[in-house]
C-alpha cells in the first residue's frame, strides 16, 4: 500500500517539468523547483482528499484518529530518502482522512443543491490561485507581518466557537464563518511565503509544506461551501414566503 501511495505521488513529480512551472516568479531556480514540488504534491493530496470524501469514506472517529496520527507520524519521521515512501503514505492517509471528515458536509450540500460542491471547488481554486500568485510574485517576506494578526484572529475564532456552545446565535455563527474565510485566505498568503523562506533556509521537506497548504485549502473550501448552502437556503425561504 505504501508503495502504491509513493508511486501515485512520485509519478507526477517525475513527469512534470518542475523547473518551468514557476519561471514567472522572481524566485531563485532552486526555490522555484522546491515550490513546484510542493504544488504538485498538494495537487495529488487533494486527489486523495477527494477519494476520502467520495469513495474511501471512513467513520468520523477513525478519520479524526487517522488525520491526527498521520500528521504526527509525518512530523516525527525524518525527511530523508530512506523514509520517502513511508512519508508519502502518511500524506496520503492524512488527505484521505481529511476528505472523510468533510464527507457529511458535502453530502448535505448535495441535498441542498448539487451545484454547490462544484461551485465551492471553483471558488476555492480561484482564491487559492490568486493569493498564491500574489505571494510568489511580490518581494519575499512582504506578507510575513500577517503572522501575528492571523494568530490573533485564529484565537478569536476559537473564542467565538466556544461562546457559541453556550450562547448559540446566528450572528456569532455568521461572524465565525466569514472571519474564518478571511483568516484562511490570509494563511494562504502567509504560509506560501513561509514555505519559500524555509526552503531558502535549507528546509526542503516538500511533503510537510504541501500538508500545510492542504490544511489551508480544506478550511477555505469548507467555509465557502457552508456560505453557499446558507445563501441557497435563504433563496428557498424567500421563495416560500413569496408564494404565501
C-alpha positions, 0 to 999 in steps of 0.5 A, spaced: 500 500 500 505 504 501 508 503 495 502 504 491 501 511 495 509 513 493 508 511 486 501 515 485 505 521 488 512 520 485 509 519 478 507 526 477 513 529 480 517 525 475 513 527 469 512 534 470 517 539 468 518 542 475 523 547 473 518 551 468 512 551 472 514 557 476 519 561 471 514 567 472 516 568 479 522 572 481 524 566 485 531 563 485 531 556 480 532 552 486 526 555 490 522 555 484 523 547 483 522 546 491 515 550 490 513 546 484 514 540 488 510 542 493 504 544 488 504 538 485 504 534 491 498 538 494 495 537 487 495 529 488 493 530 496 487 533 494 486 527 489 486 523 495 482 528 499 477 527 494 477 519 494 476 520 502 470 524 501 467 520 495 469 513 495 474 511 501 469 514 506 471 512 513 467 513 520 468 520 523 472 517 529 477 513 525 478 519 520 479 524 526 484 518 529 487 517 522 488 525 520 491 526 527 496 520 527 498 521 520 500 528 521 504 526 527 507 520 524 509 525 518 512 530 523 516 525 527 519 521 521 525 524 518 525 527 511 530 523 508 530 518 502 530 512 506 523 514 509 520 517 502 515 512 501 513 511 508 512 519 508 508 519 502 503 514 505 502 518 511 500 524 506 496 520 503 492 517 509 492 524 512 488 527 505 484 521 505 482 522 512 481 529 511 476 528 505 472 523 510 471 528 515 468 533 510 464 527 507 457 529 511 458 536 509 458 535 502 453 530 502 448 535 505 450 540 500 448 535 495 441 535 498 441 542 498 443 543 491 448 539 487 451 545 484 454 547 490 460 542 491 462 544 484 461 551 485 465 551 492 471 547 488 471 553 483 471 558 488 476 555 492 481 554 486 480 561 484 482 564 491 487 559 492 490 561 485 490 568 486 493 569 493 498 564 491 500 568 485 500 574 489 505 571 494 510 568 489 510 574 485 511 580 490 518 581 494 519 575 499 517 576 506 512 582 504 506 578 507 510 575 513 507 581 518 500 577 517 503 572 522 501 575 528 494 578 526 492 571 523 494 568 530 490 573 533 484 572 529 485 564 529 484 565 537 478 569 536 475 564 532 476 559 537 473 564 542 467 565 538 466 557 537 466 556 544 461 562 546 457 559 541 456 552 545 453 556 550 450 562 547 448 559 540 446 565 535 446 566 528 450 572 528 456 569 532 455 563 527 455 568 521 461 572 524 465 565 525 464 563 518 466 569 514 472 571 519 474 564 518 474 565 510 478 571 511 483 568 516 484 562 511 485 566 505 490 570 509 494 563 511 494 562 504 498 568 503 502 567 509 504 560 509 506 560 501 511 565 503 513 561 509 514 555 505 519 559 500 523 562 506 524 555 509 526 552 503 531 558 502 533 556 509 535 549 507 528 546 509 526 542 503 521 537 506 516 538 500 511 533 503 510 537 510 509 544 506 504 541 501 500 538 508 500 545 510 497 548 504 492 542 504 490 544 511 489 551 508 485 549 502 480 544 506 478 550 511 477 555 505 473 550 501 469 548 507 467 555 509 465 557 502 461 551 501 457 552 508 456 560 505 453 557 499 448 552 502 446 558 507 445 563 501 441 557 497 437 556 503 435 563 504 433 563 496 428 557 498 425 561 504 424 567 500 421 563 495 416 560 500 414 566 503 413 569 496 408 564 494 404 565 501 
